[in-house]
Amino acid sequence: MTTVLLEDLGQDLAMMARLVQSQLTSAMTAFFQRDLRAAEKVTQKDDQVDNLLGLIEEKCFERIVDERYDTPRAKQLRGVFRVAMNLEKLGDYAVNIAEQAEHVSRLPARPVPFDLAGPARVALAALDEVITAFAAASVEKAKHASACEPELDRQ
């Protein structure tokens, strides 16, 4: 992945990943603290995530047009685009969580019958590991990050 990451796509993808990570953290904080202002900020920043996806998509398609489909670089470009699409989806989840924070804020406060914070922490830690693994082009780090999935399923 280093060839593509040496190009500006790596920086764009890292920026998008950190923005999505921030969005998810802010959305969960808004949810747990019933903070409408924080929830609104998450919703307002969704366009930034969408714009970064559009930018990465354009760059990937511009570069892939001259490549044969089975070259390592073409595969890398498709991989970068798939990661960006999945990050955008995570950004949409952050907006959904922020919208739920708005609904929860209208309800009377009462104890939550199950742990939501635990899975949220595991998911955010896994996302951080995925970002690190992708940036380092490390299969070992990616395997370690994917090991979080059974824990999330269990929770």
DODREN-590489 format. One line per 8 residues: their letters; for each residue z, x negated, y negated of N, C-alpha, C. Coordinates in steps of 0.2 Angstrom, whole numbers, plus 5000, padded with zeros to 4 digits. Last residue first. Layout:
a> Z:X:Y:Z:X:Y:Z:X:Y  ...
END
This chain:
qrdlepec> 5117:5101:5043:5121:5104:5038:5118:5111:5036  5107:5098:5052:5114:5099:5054:5118:5103:5049  5097:5095:5043:5096:5100:5047:5103:5103:5050  5102:5083:5037:5101:5089:5033:5100:5095:5037  5102:5075:5048:5108:5077:5045:5108:5083:5041  5088:5074:5051:5093:5077:5056:5099:5079:5053  5084:5067:5039:5082:5074:5040:5086:5077:5046  5088:5054:5038:5092:5059:5034:5090:5066:5036
asahkake> 5078:5046:5043:5084:5047:5047:5089:5053:5044  5069:5043:5033:5068:5049:5037:5074:5051:5042  5075:5031:5029:5075:5037:5024:5074:5043:5029  5072:5023:5039:5079:5024:5038:5079:5030:5033  5058:5023:5038:5061:5025:5044:5068:5027:5043  5057:5017:5025:5054:5024:5026:5057:5027:5032  5061:5004:5028:5065:5008:5024:5063:5015:5024  5051:5000:5037:5058:5000:5039:5062:5005:5035
vsaaafat> 5040:5000:5029:5040:5005:5034:5047:5006:5037  5038:4998:5012:5042:4996:5018:5043:5001:5023  5033:4997:4999:5029:4998:5005:5032:4995:5011  5042:4998:4989:5042:4992:4992:5037:4992:4998  5039:5012:4985:5038:5006:4980:5038:4999:4984  5043:5018:4997:5036:5018:4995:5035:5013:4990  5057:5015:4997:5053:5013:5003:5046:5013:5001  5061:5021:4985:5062:5014:4986:5057:5011:4992
ivedlaal> 5058:5034:4988:5055:5031:4982:5056:5024:4983  5067:5036:4999:5060:5037:5000:5056:5033:4994  5079:5035:4994:5077:5030:4999:5070:5030:5000  5080:5046:4985:5080:5039:4982:5078:5034:4987  5079:5056:4995:5074:5055:4990:5074:5048:4987  5092:5054:5001:5085:5053:5005:5080:5052:5000  5100:5057:4990:5100:5050:4993:5094:5049:4997  5097:5071:4990:5095:5066:4984:5095:5059:4986
avrapgal> 5101:5075:5002:5094:5076:5000:5092:5071:4995  5115:5073:5001:5111:5070:5007:5103:5070:5005  5118:5081:4991:5119:5074:4990:5115:5070:4995  5115:5094:4996:5112:5091:4990:5112:5084:4989  5124:5095:5007:5117:5094:5008:5113:5092:5002  5136:5095:4999:5135:5090:5004:5128:5089:5005  5135:5107:4991:5135:5100:4988:5134:5095:4993  5137:5118:4998:5131:5117:4996:5130:5109:4993
dfpvprap> 5147:5124:5011:5146:5118:5007:5139:5117:5005  5152:5141:5009:5149:5136:5013:5148:5130:5008  5156:5151:5001:5159:5151:5008:5156:5146:5012  5163:5147:4985:5157:5147:4989:5159:5147:4996  5174:5158:4976:5173:5152:4980:5167:5153:4984  5167:5164:4960:5171:5165:4967:5170:5159:4971  5163:5172:4945:5165:5166:4949:5169:5167:4955  5152:5185:4944:5159:5183:4943:5160:5177:4948
lrsvheaq> 5135:5181:4938:5140:5184:4943:5147:5181:4942  5127:5174:4929:5129:5181:4928:5134:5184:4932  5125:5162:4935:5129:5162:4929:5131:5169:4927  5116:5165:4945:5123:5164:4947:5127:5164:4941  5104:5165:4938:5106:5171:4941:5114:5171:4943  5103:5152:4933:5103:5157:4928:5106:5164:4932  5102:5146:4946:5108:5144:4941:5109:5150:4936  5089:5150:4949:5095:5152:4953:5102:5151:4949
eainvayd> 5082:5142:4941:5082:5149:4940:5087:5152:4944  5085:5129:4946:5087:5131:4939:5087:5138:4938  5079:5131:4959:5086:5130:4959:5089:5131:4952  5066:5131:4954:5068:5137:4958:5076:5137:4958  5064:5118:4949:5064:5124:4944:5067:5130:4948  5065:5111:4960:5070:5110:4955:5070:5116:4950  5054:5115:4967:5060:5117:4970:5066:5116:4965  5045:5109:4958:5045:5116:4959:5051:5119:4962
glkelnma> 5047:5096:4962:5049:5098:4955:5049:5105:4955  5043:5096:4975:5050:5095:4974:5052:5097:4967  5029:5097:4972:5032:5103:4976:5040:5102:4975  5027:5085:4967:5026:5091:4962:5030:5097:4965  5029:5077:4978:5034:5076:4973:5033:5082:4968  5018:5081:4985:5024:5083:4988:5030:5082:4982  5008:5075:4977:5008:5083:4978:5015:5085:4981  5011:5062:4978:5012:5065:4971:5012:5073:4972
vrfvgrlq> 5008:5060:4992:5015:5059:4989:5016:5062:4982  4995:5062:4991:4999:5066:4995:5006:5066:4993  4990:5051:4983:4989:5058:4981:4994:5063:4985  4994:5040:4991:4997:5041:4985:4996:5048:4982  4985:5043:5002:4993:5043:5003:4996:5044:4996  4973:5041:4996:4975:5048:4999:4982:5049:5000  4974:5028:4994:4973:5032:4988:4975:5039:4990  4975:5023:5007:4981:5022:5002:4980:5027:4996
karptdyr> 4962:5026:5011:4968:5029:5015:4974:5028:5010  4955:5018:5003:4954:5025:5003:4960:5029:5006  4959:5005:5008:4961:5007:5001:4960:5015:5000  4955:5005:5021:4962:5005:5019:4963:5007:5012  4941:5017:5024:4944:5010:5022:4951:5010:5020  4936:5029:5027:4940:5025:5032:4943:5018:5030  4927:5033:5017:4933:5037:5019:4938:5033:5023  4922:5021:5005:4921:5024:5012:4928:5028:5014
edvirefc> 4923:5024:4988:4926:5021:4994:4923:5025:5000  4920:5030:4976:4916:5024:4978:4918:5021:4985  4930:5039:4975:4923:5042:4975:4918:5036:4978  4942:5034:4973:4941:5036:4980:4933:5037:4980  4944:5034:4959:4944:5028:4963:4941:5029:4970  4944:5047:4955:4940:5043:4952:4939:5036:4956  4955:5052:4963:4948:5054:4964:4943:5050:4961  4966:5045:4957:4964:5044:4964:4957:5046:4965
keeilgll> 4965:5050:4943:4965:5042:4945:4963:5041:4952  4968:5063:4946:4962:5061:4942:4960:5054:4944  4981:5063:4951:4975:5066:4955:4968:5063:4952  4988:5058:4941:4987:5054:4947:4982:5056:4951  4987:5068:4932:4985:5061:4930:4983:5057:4936  4992:5079:4939:4985:5079:4936:4983:5072:4935  5006:5074:4940:5002:5076:4946:4994:5076:4944  5009:5074:4927:5009:5068:4930:5005:5069:4937
ndvqddkq> 5009:5088:4924:5004:5084:4920:5004:5077:4924  5020:5092:4932:5013:5095:4933:5008:5090:4930  5030:5086:4925:5029:5084:4932:5022:5086:4934  5029:5092:4913:5029:5085:4913:5027:5083:4920  5032:5105:4916:5025:5104:4914:5024:5096:4914  5046:5105:4918:5041:5106:4924:5034:5104:4922  5055:5105:4907:5052:5099:4909:5047:5099:4915  5059:5118:4907:5055:5116:4901:5051:5109:4903
tvkeaarl> 5068:5119:4918:5062:5123:4917:5057:5121:4912  5078:5110:4913:5074:5109:4919:5067:5113:4919  5083:5117:4902:5080:5110:4901:5075:5108:4907  5089:5128:4908:5083:5129:4904:5079:5122:4903  5100:5122:4915:5094:5125:4919:5088:5126:4915  5107:5118:4903:5104:5113:4908:5099:5116:4912  5110:5130:4899:5106:5126:4894:5103:5120:4899  5118:5136:4909:5111:5139:4907:5107:5134:4903
drqffatm> 5127:5131:4921:5126:5129:4915:5118:5131:4913  5135:5131:4933:5133:5137:4929:5131:5136:4922  5138:5120:4940:5142:5121:4934:5140:5127:4930  5129:5121:4950:5136:5121:4952:5140:5122:4946  5116:5122:4943:5118:5127:4947:5126:5127:4949  5116:5110:4935:5116:5117:4932:5118:5122:4936  5116:5101:4946:5121:5101:4942:5122:5108:4938  5103:5105:4951:5109:5106:4955:5115:5106:4951
astlqsqv> 5095:5101:4940:5095:5108:4943:5101:5109:4947  5098:5087:4939:5100:5092:4934:5100:5099:4936  5092:5083:4951:5099:5082:4950:5102:5086:4944  5079:5087:4950:5083:5090:4955:5091:5089:4954  5075:5079:4939:5075:5086:4938:5079:5090:4944  5077:5066:4944:5081:5068:4938:5081:5076:4938  5067:5067:4953:5074:5065:4955:5079:5068:4950  5056:5068:4945:5058:5074:4950:5065:5073:4952
lrammald> 5056:5056:4938:5057:5062:4934:5059:5068:4939  5054:5047:4949:5061:5047:4945:5062:5053:4941  5041:5051:4952:5047:5051:4957:5054:5051:4954  5034:5048:4941:5034:5055:4943:5040:5056:4948  5036:5034:4940:5038:5038:4935:5039:5045:4937  5030:5030:4952:5037:5029:4952:5040:5033:4946  5016:5034:4949:5020:5038:4955:5028:5036:4954  5014:5025:4939:5013:5033:4938:5017:5036:4943
qgldellv> 5015:5013:4946:5019:5015:4940:5019:5022:4939  5004:5015:4955:5011:5014:4957:5016:5015:4952  4993:5016:4947:4995:5022:4951:5003:5021:4953  4989:5004:4942:4993:5008:4938:4996:5014:4941  4989:4993:4956:4986:4996:4950:4991:5001:4947  4998:4990:4965:4997:4985:4960:4993:4988:4954  4997:5000:4974:5003:5000:4970:5002:4995:4964  4985:4997:4980:4985:5003:4976:4991:5002:4971
ttm> 4990:4985:4987:4984:4985:4983:4984:4991:4978  5001:4989:4995:5002:4985:4989:4996:4985:4984  5000:4996:5006:5000:5000:5000:5000:4996:4994
END
